[in-house]
Amino acid sequence: MADTIKKFLESETNIITFTTGGTTAMQKTVTKSAKNMIDESNDIFEALKLPKGLEFITTTTTEHLFGYTFYCVLPTLHGYKRKPERINYPEDLKIKNALLVTTPSFLESMRKFDCTPEVCPKIIITAGAKLEKKTFEYAKKISNRVIEIYGSTETGVIAYRENPDDEMKLFKGIEILSLEDDRVKISSKYSSNGFDILDDKIEVKGDRIKFLQRSGRTLKIQEKRVNAEEIESEIKSHKFVDECYTLEHDGKLAALVVMNNKGINFVVENSTLDLIKDLKNRLNKKFEIVPQRWRFTDEIPRKENGKIDRKKIEEVFNLNLSFPLMISREYDMLYAQFEMRFLKTSNFFQGHFEGFPVLPGVVQLYFASYFIKDAFGIDCHCGQLRKIKFTNIIRPDGIVYLRLEKVKNGVSYTFYGDDATYSSGLLPLTNYL
């Protein structure tokens, strides 16, 4: 890859193409010249005053602009080493004098599980979504410097900050041309366009900007406009909630909610309906439109570049079955494990059986297949099953683990608890049927 990058940078007229990865807008391609990227990297280096001797490591992909700029072009132009292997898990953080290029979602996962790396990175640079204050503060505990970048594929970098309460400072290649009708006209020497339009709402104060609201988060529900970020902020202020994402689904406002441990305990002792009722009561005091569809999970699905994975979220809301209450998950290339609870209020317990609810075997097979696709991105077919065993029943509300392992021609699965194995089997890959 190093030779490819050097060859691209040899001529300022060379062109490279990126694909935008937003959560609400249609994807589109954006071209950048080598001059755009050279100017951008030089200005980043000058503004951030990066010390010598750093080794660049990354959790991101280089197919997107953020990863390519900060992990490829910047270290190549300014003589830094790069670790060729991508960082996939916090335990991979073992490099001394490292500059970590990563996403807010990776840092959020580390914060959630209170990870302390074996070797803490000297500097963390992150972009792709707003870095929540609590995650920013966590990152500053494990690194000497944390730098949050604001920008877009079209414009390149726009501004940065190193503290969660600071306003963002513009890079010198950026000029704000006008602010009209909540839209920002911007000139960037890191862009191949004469100017770009930002739908994000910002307030400009000299060479500083105050970020107000992301673009594309105004939803139209029942002929009324809804500010998704304001509703999410109110939901996240609840004592049982850690994170939230709202979207329009089948003409209604839907909310995917990540509960904290107190919230999980409350739901197990009471029900999700009790929590939903409390959340709605809070929201009704401030908003005319509130979520009518709710799902609860352990994390908001995101793509490799840290952007919200809208497709995965829609799949959760498209399920006719009640989604299990997710507690945690971990996986690598060959192995995955999910911790969950099948709540007593789930629709698949109704009538199965009256007075003694038991999780149906067909539901176990369905969710084994569902989480195989979630973990490994592959489809398994439940029509031809192998080595299927149902050894113990699964009752509502208890903690259940699902272990998955890639094997020849398929994926093995096991549902188990602390004291028993409930079921196991092999789901063959579709292309082997």
ABEGO torsion letter per residue (X at the ends): XAAAAAAAAABAABBBBBBBABAABBBBBBBBBAAAAAAAAAAAAAAAGBBBGBBBBBABBAABAAAAAAAAAAAAAAGBBBBABBBABAAABABBGBBBBBBAAAAAAAAAAGBBBABBBABBBBBGBBBBAAAAAAAAAABABBBBBBBBAAAEBABBBABAABBBBBBAABBBABBBGGBBBBBBAABABABBBBABBBBBBEABBBBABBBGABBBBGGBBBBAAAAAAAAAABAABABBBBBBBGGBBBBBBBBBAAAAAAAAABBAAAAAAAAAAAAAAABABBBABBBBBABBBBBAAGBBBAAAAAAAAABABBBBBBABBBBBAABBBBBBBBBAABAAABGOBBGBBBBBAAAAAAAAAAAAAAAAGBBBBAABBBGBBBABBBBBGBBBBBBBBBBBGEBBBBBBBAABBABBEBBBBAAAX
